[in-house]
């Protein structure tokens, strides 16, 4: 029974790992299901998922404009923009 519980229920640490992993490559079916069920039960990880998605979206749009990705730094204005997008999207919910 304990093994089944470990398969079905993720720790928050593992859930955040899956969230970040999903930005780079697709999750397996089992990983998707585990994350889905965890996000249904854990408000903090659901919030983290939303913020991570916003940050990833903004960074991808910014990355397209960067000529030299080896020297990528974010200006204070861009950091403020990211934070404001997170805040405004969180207020929608």
C-alpha positions in Angstrom: 0.0 0.0 0.0 2.8 2.4 0.8 4.4 1.8 -2.6 1.1 2.6 -4.3 0.8 5.8 -2.2 4.3 6.8 -3.3 3.4 6.3 -6.9 0.2 8.2 -6.8 1.1 11.1 -4.5 4.1 13.4 -5.2 5.9 15.5 -2.7 5.9 19.2 -3.3 9.6 19.0 -4.2 9.0 16.3 -6.9 5.9 18.3 -8.2 8.0 21.5 -8.7 10.7 19.3 -10.4 8.0 18.0 -12.8 6.7 21.6 -13.4 10.1 22.8 -14.4 10.9 19.7 -16.4 7.7 20.2 -18.4 9.0 23.5 -19.8 11.9 21.7 -21.4 10.4 18.4 -22.6 7.1 16.5 -22.3 6.3 14.6 -19.2 5.6 10.9 -19.4 1.9 9.9 -18.9 2.6 8.8 -15.3 4.4 12.0 -14.5 1.5 14.0 -16.0 -1.1 12.1 -13.9 1.0 12.4 -10.7 1.4 16.2 -11.2 -2.3 16.6 -12.1 -3.4 14.9 -8.9 -0.9 16.8 -6.8 -2.0 20.2 -8.2 -5.6 19.3 -7.5 -4.7 18.9 -3.8 -1.9 21.4 -3.3 -2.7 25.1 -3.6 0.9 26.2 -3.1 2.2 24.0 -6.0 -0.7 25.2 -8.2 0.4 28.8 -7.5 4.0 27.9 -8.3 2.8 26.2 -11.5 1.0 29.4 -12.6 4.0 31.6 -11.8 6.5 29.3 -13.5 4.4 29.3 -16.6 4.2 33.1 -16.7 7.9 33.4 -16.2 8.7 30.8 -18.8 6.4 32.5 -21.4 7.9 36.0 -20.7 11.5 34.6 -20.9 10.8 32.8 -24.1 9.5 35.9 -25.8 12.5 37.9 -24.5 14.9 35.2 -25.6 13.8 35.6 -29.2 15.0 39.2 -29.1 18.4 38.4 -27.7 21.3 38.3 -30.2 23.9 36.7 -28.0 22.3 34.2 -25.6 25.6 33.4 -23.9 25.6 36.9 -22.3 21.9 36.9 -21.2 21.1 39.1 -18.2 17.8 40.6 -17.2 17.5 44.4 -16.7 15.8 45.7 -13.7 13.0 46.9 -15.9 12.5 43.5 -17.3 12.5 41.9 -13.8 9.8 44.4 -12.8 7.8 43.5 -16.0 7.9 39.8 -15.1 6.8 40.5 -11.5 3.9 42.8 -12.7 2.7 40.1 -15.1 2.8 37.5 -12.3 0.9 39.8 -10.0 -1.7 40.7 -12.6 -2.3 37.1 -13.6 -2.6 36.0 -10.0 -5.2 38.7 -9.3 -7.4 37.3 -12.2 -7.9 34.1 -10.2 
